[in-house]
Amino acid sequence: MNPDLAFAVWSGERAARVAAVMDQRLPGIDVPPRALHAAMRYAALGAGKRVRALLAYAAGELAGADPVDVDGAAAAVELVHAYSLVHDDLPCMDDDVLRRGKPTVHIAFGEATALLAGDALQSLAFEILGSPAHGAGDTTAAKSALLAVAVGSRGMAGGQALDLEAVGSQCGPADVERMHELKTGALIRASVRLGAACGATWSSAEYDALDRYASAIGLAFQVVDDVLDVEGTAQTLGKTAGKDAAQQKPTYVSLLGIDGARARVDELRATAHAELARFDARARRLREIADWIALRTN
Amino acid sequence: MNPDLAFAVWSGERAARVAAVMDQRLPGIDVPPRALHAAMRYAALGAGKRVRALLAYAAGELAGADPVDVDGAAAAVELVHAYSLVHDDLPCMDDDVLRRGKPTVHIAFGEATALLAGDALQSLAFEILGSPAHGAGDTTAAKSALLAVAVGSRGMAGGQALDLEAVGSQCGPADVERMHELKTGALIRASVRLGAACGATWSSAEYDALDRYASAIGLAFQVVDDVLDVEGTAQTLGKTAGKDAAQQKPTYVSLLGIDGARARVDELRATAHAELARFDARARRLREIADWIALRTN
C-alpha cells in the first residue's frame, strides 16, 4: 500500500473509532432532556477531521499503548473541541450559521440549547477522562488536570478571549501567534500529551520534544486555516469562507501575505519533523499527521 | 455560645475559607486575558451563601476529614455553581440583569466574555479537583467523574434544559420536582458526596442516607427560593424578584400555594433530620444546614 493510502486507512479507522466511543458515551436522543441530547450528538458526531483524536492515538502508538487505552483521551479532546465550536459559533461570539456543511447548533436547536449543549459536552469530556473504564498509564486525575488547564482561561478559553480583543485592533504577528497558541494550540498539545501519557514513561527531554512537535503542528494547522479561509469556498470548507476578513480579524495571510503564510507552514512542518527525529518508526503516524496538516486543502 | 451564633460563626469562617481558596486559584486580573480573568473573579468571589461549599465541609466533618482536605471539593462545587449562574443569567437563558445585588456578568463584561468566563470556571473546577495539592480520601479521578456526572446533561445542565422546556407549558408537581432534582439537586448532592468522600469510608447504607439527606435539603432550598421569589423584594433577595411568575414558569408556589409550599419545606426538613439520625454528633453541621436552609429569608 502506498504511504498516503495507508495513512488514509489508519486515520479513517481511528476517526470512526473515536466516533463510536463518543456515540456510546453520549446519552441517546430518547433520554430526557431530549433536545439537549440531540444537540450534543449533532455537535459531536457526524463529519469532522478528528485531528485531536488522531493525535492522541498517534502519540499513544509512539508510547506503545493499545488504542483501547487511548479511547477515553481521544473522545475527551474531541468532545472539548465540539463544545468549543458550539460556543464559538454563538451569536455573541462569531455568530456563524454554517459548520461542517450543516447549520450550526444554535441555528438548528436554538441558542439556549446550544449554550447548554456546549456546557454539557465539556462536562462529559471530564466524565469520560475520570472514568476507570477508559485509560491507562498516567493517573486519570493527572490527565483531568492537564486537560482542564489546556481548555481553561490560560488555554483554549483564554485564546478565544484574546481573539475577541483582537477584532479591529492593531495586532502584530507575535500577538496573533500567542492567540492561536492558546485558542487551538493548547488543546492540540494536550491531545498529544494525553495520548503519550497512555503508555510509556517519557524523559522530560522526550516530553519537551513531543510538546514542541505539537506546538508546531498546532500553529501550522491554524496558518493553513487562514490560507484556506482566503482561498477556499464554503463548499470545500464546509463553513463560511472569508469571514476573518469580513470581521477584520488579523490573520497570518493579512500579516504575512499568502506566500509568506505558505512559507511559514513549510517551516513549521520541518520543525515538527525535526522534533520527532529522536524517535523510532513508532512515530510514523505523528510524522504523517504533520504532513497531512501542512498539505490539507479543507 | 448559643447554637445559632455558633453556626453563624462556623459558616462564616468556612465561607471565607472557600473564598480564599478560590481567590488563590483564580488567575489574577493582571494575567491576560485580563477581561476574562476579571469576569471570572467577579462571578466567583464576593457575596454568596456558599451553601454547596458549606455542605462539602459539613460532610467532611462527619467523615472526620480535616478542612484542608475538603478545600478542593468545596472550591470546585462553588466554581461550578458560579459558572451555572453566569450562563443562566445570559440573554438567551433567563436574561437577568441583577445577581447577588450586582449587575450580572454579561451586563458588567459583555455577553461573549460572560460566556467564556462560565466555560473557564467549569474547567477550573475540574483543574482544582484533579490537582494533587487538594483532596484526600477517595481518588481524585472518582471525584472528578462524580462532579462531571452531576453537572452534565443528566445533572445540572439537564435540569436547565428541562427548565427551558417548562416555560409556558403544563407541568405537574412531579415534573417541577424532577427539573429541580437536576437543576439544583444534583450539584447539592455532589457537594455532600464529595465532602463525605474526603474522609471515612462509608457503608452503602450510610452513603444512601447522606444522599437522601442531600436530596431533601436540595429540594427544600428550591421550594424556599420559590416562596421568597413571591414574597421577597429585589433588595432582600439581591436578585430580580417575581421573575418566575413573569416568565410563566411553574413553581412550587403556583402548584401548591404559599401554605402548601411552606408545609413541603417543613416535611423536607424533617426528612433531612431523619436521614441523619443514624449519625453521631459529628453530623451537627449537616443538621444545622438543614435548619438554616428551611428557615432562611434571603
Chai-1 contact restraints between the chains, C-beta under 6 A:
chainA,res_idxA,chainB,res_idxB,connection_type,confidence,min_distance_angstrom,max_distance_angstrom,comment,restraint_id
A,P27,B,S153,contact,1.0,0.0,6.0,A-B,restraint_1
A,P33,B,G158,contact,1.0,0.0,6.0,A-B,restraint_2
A,P33,B,A161,contact,1.0,0.0,6.0,A-B,restraint_3
A,P33,B,L162,contact,1.0,0.0,6.0,A-B,restraint_4
A,L36,B,S153,contact,1.0,0.0,6.0,A-B,restraint_5
A,L36,B,A161,contact,1.0,0.0,6.0,A-B,restraint_6
A,C92,B,E111,contact,1.0,0.0,6.0,A-B,restraint_7
A,C92,B,A112,contact,1.0,0.0,6.0,A-B,restraint_8
A,C92,B,L115,contact,1.0,0.0,6.0,A-B,restraint_9
A,M93,B,A112,contact,1.0,0.0,6.0,A-B,restraint_10
A,E111,B,C92,contact,1.0,0.0,6.0,A-B,restraint_11
A,A112,B,C92,contact,1.0,0.0,6.0,A-B,restraint_12
A,A112,B,M93,contact,1.0,0.0,6.0,A-B,restraint_13
A,A112,B,L164,contact,1.0,0.0,6.0,A-B,restraint_14
A,L116,B,A157,contact,1.0,0.0,6.0,A-B,restraint_15
A,L116,B,Q160,contact,1.0,0.0,6.0,A-B,restraint_16
A,L116,B,A161,contact,1.0,0.0,6.0,A-B,restraint_17
A,D119,B,A157,contact,1.0,0.0,6.0,A-B,restraint_18
A,A120,B,G152,contact,1.0,0.0,6.0,A-B,restraint_19
A,A120,B,S153,contact,1.0,0.0,6.0,A-B,restraint_20
A,A120,B,A157,contact,1.0,0.0,6.0,A-B,restraint_21
A,Q122,B,Q122,contact,1.0,0.0,6.0,A-B,restraint_22
A,S123,B,A148,contact,1.0,0.0,6.0,A-B,restraint_23
A,S123,B,V151,contact,1.0,0.0,6.0,A-B,restraint_24
A,S123,B,G152,contact,1.0,0.0,6.0,A-B,restraint_25
A,L124,B,G152,contact,1.0,0.0,6.0,A-B,restraint_26
A,F126,B,F126,contact,1.0,0.0,6.0,A-B,restraint_27
A,F126,B,S144,contact,1.0,0.0,6.0,A-B,restraint_28
A,F126,B,A148,contact,1.0,0.0,6.0,A-B,restraint_29
A,E127,B,A145,contact,1.0,0.0,6.0,A-B,restraint_30
A,E127,B,A148,contact,1.0,0.0,6.0,A-B,restraint_31
A,E127,B,V149,contact,1.0,0.0,6.0,A-B,restraint_32
A,G130,B,A141,contact,1.0,0.0,6.0,A-B,restraint_33
A,G130,B,S144,contact,1.0,0.0,6.0,A-B,restraint_34
A,G130,B,A145,contact,1.0,0.0,6.0,A-B,restraint_35
A,S131,B,A145,contact,1.0,0.0,6.0,A-B,restraint_36
A,T140,B,A141,contact,1.0,0.0,6.0,A-B,restraint_37
A,A141,B,G130,contact,1.0,0.0,6.0,A-B,restraint_38
A,A141,B,T140,contact,1.0,0.0,6.0,A-B,restraint_39
A,A141,B,A141,contact,1.0,0.0,6.0,A-B,restraint_40
A,S144,B,F126,contact,1.0,0.0,6.0,A-B,restraint_41
A,S144,B,G130,contact,1.0,0.0,6.0,A-B,restraint_42
A,S144,B,S144,contact,1.0,0.0,6.0,A-B,restraint_43
A,A145,B,E127,contact,1.0,0.0,6.0,A-B,restraint_44
A,A145,B,G130,contact,1.0,0.0,6.0,A-B,restraint_45
A,A145,B,S131,contact,1.0,0.0,6.0,A-B,restraint_46
A,A148,B,S123,contact,1.0,0.0,6.0,A-B,restraint_47
A,A148,B,F126,contact,1.0,0.0,6.0,A-B,restraint_48
A,A148,B,E127,contact,1.0,0.0,6.0,A-B,restraint_49
A,V149,B,E127,contact,1.0,0.0,6.0,A-B,restraint_50
A,V151,B,S123,contact,1.0,0.0,6.0,A-B,restraint_51
A,G152,B,A120,contact,1.0,0.0,6.0,A-B,restraint_52
A,G152,B,S123,contact,1.0,0.0,6.0,A-B,restraint_53
A,G152,B,L124,contact,1.0,0.0,6.0,A-B,restraint_54
A,S153,B,L36,contact,1.0,0.0,6.0,A-B,restraint_55
A,S153,B,A120,contact,1.0,0.0,6.0,A-B,restraint_56
A,A157,B,L116,contact,1.0,0.0,6.0,A-B,restraint_57
A,A157,B,D119,contact,1.0,0.0,6.0,A-B,restraint_58
A,A157,B,A120,contact,1.0,0.0,6.0,A-B,restraint_59
A,G158,B,P33,contact,1.0,0.0,6.0,A-B,restraint_60
A,Q160,B,L116,contact,1.0,0.0,6.0,A-B,restraint_61
A,A161,B,P33,contact,1.0,0.0,6.0,A-B,restraint_62
A,A161,B,L36,contact,1.0,0.0,6.0,A-B,restraint_63
A,A161,B,L116,contact,1.0,0.0,6.0,A-B,restraint_64
A,L162,B,P33,contact,1.0,0.0,6.0,A-B,restraint_65
A,L164,B,A112,contact,1.0,0.0,6.0,A-B,restraint_66
